[in-house]
Amino acid sequence: MFSHIMLGANDLDASQTFYDATFQALGYKKGMIDNKGRYINKTDSGLFMITKPLNGEPATHGNGSTIGFSAATPEIADAWHKAGLENGGTRCEDDPGVRDLGRMKLYLAYLKDPSGNKICVLCPINE
């Protein structure tokens, strides 16, 4: 559905460290910095990019926004969460775990990246 996601960051080095660690926990390769200074991580389903805002203003997080990534298992979600905390991320929401939504259960883990963007991983629970 999406071709790419772009987030703003004030400290690209901190963001690259964070996203390389969390994406590796999900099974992706490290990203790269392109010739315009943007962090880019390419997957089969699209691009994830981090950049300093082009208008020269400071990057800010989106209040009420969340970017969600897929995890194949709860163990991978936990590894993602641990890697994020160890590489500049901060806790938000509840601890990683199962959320019972009635007709479905999801395993979710939430973090804020070094720029304050709220991100999560989601793993459907089949019972």
Secondary structure, 3 states (H helix, E strand, C coil): CCCEEEEECCCHHHHHHHHHHHHHHCCCCCCEECCCCCEEEEECCEEEEEECCCCCCCCCCCCCCCEEEECCCHHHHHHHHHHHHHCCCEECCCCCEEEECCCCEEEEEEEECCCCCEEEEEEEECC
